[in-house]
Amino acid sequence: MTADVRELAVAQATLDDIDALAPLFDAYRMFYGKPSDPAAARAFLHERIALRESVIFLARENEKGTAFGFTQLYPCFSSVSARRLWILNDLFVAQPARGHGVARALMERARRHATATGALRLVLQTARDNVTAQALYESLGYVRDEGMYEYSLEPT
């Protein structure tokens, strides 16, 4: 499976795309150290799409061909600006398709979606050691925020 960007189709995923999307999502979770759980991947994606809680773009060979990768956006809002933001939470390209412009095409589709929905900005996070992703993001005009600290809490 190698991606031919000339034949690449990137479209918003629907419930009809779950069969193609779920294995990619499972592989994405495994990339981050989670055990394979195809049923959980499928259920999670089904719920996000059915409840319209996220927007997922799926990159395929042609319109119905092999699925190469996806990106998932979650809506968020800026109270100060009184505008929508999109959090680009997930970006994944299957190993054989990497280096063929799939991630760039997915990122561009996410940017167009943010523009079309009047978003103030598109935000993302990546690991400090993920220099390949950082290079992609910076080549697309993303600017690293050096002025904020991120905090998180896992409620018990």
N, C-alpha and C positions, 0 to 999 in steps of 0.2 A: 504494500500500500504506500505509494508515494503520491503526493499531491501535485497536480498540474494546475497552477494558479489560473491559467487561461480557461480552465474548465470548472473552476471553483464557484459554487453557489453558496451564498451566506444568506440565510433567511431566519426569521423568527420561528422558534420551535413551537409546535402545538402538541396536543395530546397524541396526535397521530405519529409524532416523531419519537415517542418515548422508547420504542424498541431500538432505535439507532442511537439515541442519546444516553440511555442508562449504562451501557458498557463503558462509554467514555467517562461518564461521571464516576463509575466505580473505579476505573483506572486512576482518575484524578485523586480520589480519596486515598487510594493505595500509595500514590506518589507522596502523599503527606503522612504516611505511616499507619493508616487505618487498615484493618483487615478487609479483605474482599467481602462485600455484602450486596450482591446484585438486587436482592429484594428491597433492601433499605434504599438503595440508590433509586430504584424505580419508584418506590412509594414517595420518596422525598421530591423527586422531580414532578411526579403526577400532581402532588399537592400544591407545589409552587405554581405550576401552570394553571391548574384547575381553579385555584383561588386568586389567580392573577397577582401573586405576591412578588413575582420576579419576571424579568424579561430575559429569555435565553435565545441566543443566536447560535445556530448550528451551521458549521461549514461542511459541505458535502461536495463530492465529485458530481457535477451536474445538479439537477434539482432533487433527484431521488437516489443518487448513487451512494457510494461508500461515505460514511461519516468520518471526517478527519479531526474535528475539534469543536469546541464550544466556548462561549463566554456567557456568564450569568450576571445580570445587573439587578440590583435592589434599589428601590426608590428610597429617598431620604429627603429631608427638607432643611433649609437654612432659615431659622426664625429671624435672624438679623437681616438677611436679604429678602425675606419673604418669597423665596424661590425654591424650586425643586433642584435636588442634586441626584445624581445616580452614582451608586457605589459599584464599581466593577469588582465584584467579589471573587469571581472564578474565571480563569483562563486556562484552557488545556488543549494541547494538540498531541495526538497519538505519535509515539516515537518515530515510526517510519515516515510520517508526514512533516516532521520538524525540519526547519531550514528551507522550506519551499514557499514561504509567504502566507501561510495559513493564519498564524497568530496576528500578523499585520492586517490581514483582511478582516479578521474578527474585531480587532481594535478599531479599525476604520468604520465598520458597521455600527459598533457601539457609539462612536463619536457622532455619526449621522443621526442615530436615535436620540442622543442627548440634545443635539441641535433641534431636531424636529419636535421634541417635547418641551422646548423652551428652557432647558436646564441651565442653571448657573454654571455648573461644572460637573465633570466626571472625575471621580476620585478612586484611587486604588492603593493597596499596600503590597509590598513584596518583601521577602527576606533580605537582610543586609548582604548576604553572600550570593544572592541570585543575580549576578552581574549580567548574565545573558538577557534576562527580562528587563533589567534596568536600562541596558543599552537600547532595547526595543522601545521602551516607554519614552526615553529621552529623545530618540530619533523621531518620535511622533509628536514631540512638543510638550510632553508632560514635564513638570518642574517639581523637583523634590522639595518638600516642605521641611525647612531646617529650623523653623521657629516654634514648632509644637511638639509636645511630648504626648505619647499615647499611653493611656491607662486602661486597664480592664479589671473586671471583677467577676468571679464565678460565684454566683449566689449559692448558698447551701441551704 
